[in-house]
Amino acid sequence: MLRGLYNWTMEKAAHPHAVWWLAFFCFIEASFFPIPPHPLLGLMCLAEPKKAIRFGLVATFASVLGGLFGYGIGYFLFDAVGVPLMAAIGLADSLPAARCTFDEYGVAAVIIAAATPVPFKLLTITAGFLGMSLIPFILASVAGRALIFLTVGILFRAFGAPIKRIIDKYLGTVTTVFVVLVVGGILAITQLGGDEDEADPCAATQSPAAERLTLNGAAL
């Protein structure tokens, strides 16, 4: 089924309204769709390098809007929709770990998920469930999604089709290193002067919301 969905998604690169399909897939992938839009973006940039930055912008903002939709699922419909959805796409076992990541890293967790292969939908739904402040969530989503999508667009626009081989081989590594540096800086600033003996964020002293997330994840 996943292979069929992937092939169907990739076929849209040659569609007359490919840019709208790109926006659609970026939107739904950030909240529930299992196929990442990155290969579709790459094919479109390969076909029309002069429009690559435009495609990167479309992907970025559509994905952020989709992330807000995922946030809404987590905030308003976590038990009714969020948990069954995560189970359906095979991410249920990751829910408790996502909660721990949010407890420890906050905004940095969203940037990591937005700019790396970590399923973005897992973090958007969890962010909504845990009531993360909306403005930091949006800013972190924009930063992370722009880092990955606009990098592809800018490289294709600057170098054209020959850059594809380099992107395929090194983009993930370069992006991950950059995210580590950015997140490391954020954590260094936020932890400066903090208590080194602070309790484990996943220990027993959890908020009611965090406890319910852990229980729901364990039950699945």
N, C-alpha and C positions, 0 to 999 in steps of 0.2 A: 504493500500500500504506500509506504513512504517513497519507494522508488517511482511509483506512478505519479505521486504528488510532485516529486522533484522534476520529473520529465515534463509534466504539465506546466509547472512554473517556468522552467527554462524556455519552453516554447513561446512564452509571451514576449521574449526579447525581440522577436521578429514581427510582433503585432503592430498594426498601424497606430494603436494607442498604447504603445509599450510604456511610456512614461506614467500613464495612469495605472497600469498594472503594477509598475514598480512601487508607486505610492501605496497602492492597495496592499501588496505583499509586505511592505515595510510596516504598515500600520498593524496588520493582523499578526505578523510575526512577533511584535513586541508585546502581544497580549495572549495569544493562544495558538497561532499557527506553527507547526513543527519545522517547516523548511526555512532556513535562513535566506535572506534576500541578497546576500553578498555575491553569489555566482551570477544572478540575474543582472545586478548592477555592473559586474565586470564584463558580461557579454554586451550590454548596451554601450558601455564606454568603449569597448573594442570596436564595435560597429560604427560609432560616431564619436571619435575622440574630441571633436570641437565642442560637443555638448556635454562632455564628461563632468565638468564642474556643476552644471545645471542638474544633471542626474544625481550627483552627490548631495546637492542641497535638497532636492526632492526627497531622496532617501532619508536624509537626516531629520527633516521636519515631520515627515509622515511617520517615521519611527517614534519620534518624541510624542506625537499625538496618540499613537498606538500605546505607548507606555502609559500615558494618562488614562487611557481606557482600561489597561491592565490594573493601574492603581485604583480605579473606581471599582473594578471587580473585587479586589482585595479589601477595599474599605467598606463597601456596601453589601457584597454578595460572597464573602469568603467561604462560608459554610455551604451555601446552596450551589455556588458555581465554581469558586476558586479551587477548593479541594478536589471535587470530581474532575475538573479540567486538568489539574496537575497529574492526577492518577491516569487519565486517559492518554496523556502524552508522555508518560513514563517519568515524571519528575516528582512524584509524591514523596519518595524517600529523601529527596533533597530539601524538603521544606524545613525540617528542624535545623539543618546546617545553614540554610539561608537566614533563618531567624538569628542564629548565633553570629553570622557574619554582619548582619545589620546592627546587632547590639554592640559589636566591637568596633566596626568601621564606619557605619552610617553613610554619609555622602560618598565616601571613597568606594563603598561596595557597589553603588549605582554606576560610578564611572568605570569600575572594573568590568561589570556585567555589560555595560553599553559598548565597550571598546575591545572586548576579548570574546573568545568563543563561549564563555559562560552564557547559558540561556537567559536572554534579557527578560523574557516573560516571567521567569521565576522570581527575579528581583523586583519587577514592577508590581506584581500581585502581592508579594510579601511586604513591600514598602507601603502599599495601601492598607493592608491588614494591620500593620504595626503603627499606622498613623504618622508616618514620616511627614515632616513639614513640606508643604507642596512646593514652595519656591525653591528650596535647596534640591528637591527631587527633580524639578524641571531643569534647573541649571546643570546639575550633574548629568542628566540624560542628554542634554544638548552637547555638553563637552565630550562625553564618551562617544556618542553616535557621530558627531562631526569629525572626531579624530579618525575613526575608521572609514566612514563613507567619503568624506571630503578628501582624505589622503588619496584614496583610489581615484577620485575625480581629478584632482590636481595633477597627479602623476600621468594619467592618460592624456590630459590636456597639454601637458608640457612635453611629453615624449612620444605620444601616439601609441600605436599598436606594439612597437618593439618592447615597451615596458611591461607587457603582460607576463613574460617569463620571470622577470625579477619580482613582480608583485606576487605571483603564485608561490615563489620560493621564499621570499623574505618578509612580506608584509606582516604576517602574523608575529614573527619574531620581533621586528622593529616596533610594532605597535605595543606588544606586550612589555618590552623594555621601557618604552616611553611611559606607559601606564604605571609601571612599577616606580619609576622616578617621580611622577606626579603624585601618586598616592602616598609614596614614602614621604614626600615633602609635606603633604596634608597631615599625615599621621604625626610627623615630627612636631609640627606646629600645635596640633590639638592636644598632644600628649605632653607638651613641654610644661614641666612643673606639676604633672599629674602624680597620683599616688601609685607607686609601683606595686603596692600590696593590695590594690583594688581587687575586689572579688571577681571570680570568673563570670563573665557575662552570661554564660550558659548554665550557671550553677542554680541552686534552689531559689535564690532570691530574684525571681523573675516577676515581671509585671503580669497581671491577669491575661492580657492579650498574648504575651509571649508564652505563658503556660498553655493557653488554649491551642496555640500554633504547634507547640511541641506535642501535645496530646493528639491533635488531629493527625500530625505527621506519623506518630507512632502507631495510631490506630490503622492507618492505611498500610 
